[in-house]
Amino acid sequence: MLLLLSSCQPKEESVEERVIDEKPPTLFLAVSDVLIKKIEVTSYDWTFTLPNGQTKHIRQMDMLPPSKEVAEMKKVNVKAFRYLKVGFDPMPIYYDVTLYNKEDEEMAHYESIEAIKERGSYVVKIDAEFKNGEAIYYVPLHIAK
């Protein structure tokens, strides 16, 4: 007589892998209503809740100078600057904009991208505050003179 024994332990239920708001949203640049660029977050300090109710905190901070952050990115050219818009989904509670020159020196600081007055080539740093935390985005930008 052959007797087969197998493990009769119940299967462990796996936690659903889908996570909502796991990291900050993508930044969208548009001229008027035409999307011209999607920018992923560079650095962030973010808290989110897993489907099982557990809270998780992630902090990812790059400490590179602005010119190094955008070294691999294609420069965004803008002719009619007054029509440049930023968008997020969801929108942040607050965001501000800092312009850096090619030597990584801070040139100007604004409370919105629409307020920028300078013309020329810059690295734009966008600091955004969301309900889940803070995020930093970098964009190489050329504003036509």
DAKA-V563043 format. One record per backbone hydrogen bond with DSSP energy under -0.5 kcal/mol. CO is the residue of the C=O (numbers start at 1). NH is the residue of the N-H. E is the energy in kcal/mol with one decimal. If there is no record, write none. Layout:
{{CO	NH	E} {CO	NH	E}}
This chain:
{{1	3	-0.5} {2	4	-0.5} {3	5	-0.5} {27	39	-3.1} {28	87	-2.0} {29	36	-3.0} {29	37	-1.7} {30	32	-0.6} {30	85	-3.1} {31	34	-2.4} {33	35	-0.6} {34	31	-2.2} {37	29	-3.0} {39	27	-3.0} {43	136	-2.7} {44	60	-3.1} {45	134	-1.9} {46	58	-3.2} {48	56	-3.3} {49	20	-0.6} {50	53	-2.5} {54	50	-3.3} {56	48	-2.6} {58	46	-3.2} {59	61	-0.5} {60	44	-3.2} {65	68	-1.1} {65	69	-1.8} {66	70	-1.3} {68	71	-0.8} {70	73	-1.8} {75	77	-0.6} {76	142	-3.2} {78	144	-2.8} {79	81	-1.4} {80	83	-1.9} {81	84	-2.2} {83	32	-2.4} {85	30	-2.4} {87	28	-2.9} {94	129	-3.2} {96	127	-1.9} {97	110	-3.2} {98	125	-3.0} {99	107	-3.4} {99	108	-1.1} {100	123	-2.4} {101	104	-2.0} {105	101	-2.1} {108	99	-2.5} {110	97	-3.0} {112	115	-0.8} {113	116	-1.2} {120	143	-3.3} {122	124	-0.6} {122	141	-3.1} {123	100	-2.2} {123	125	-0.5} {124	126	-0.5} {124	139	-2.2} {125	98	-2.5} {125	127	-0.6} {126	128	-0.6} {126	137	-2.2} {127	96	-2.1} {128	130	-0.5} {128	135	-2.5} {129	93	-2.7} {129	94	-1.4} {130	133	-0.7} {132	47	-2.3} {133	130	-3.5} {134	45	-2.3} {135	128	-2.9} {136	42	-2.9} {136	43	-1.3} {137	126	-3.0} {139	124	-3.3} {139	141	-0.5} {140	76	-2.9} {141	122	-3.0} {141	143	-0.5} {142	78	-2.9} {142	144	-0.6} {143	120	-2.3}}
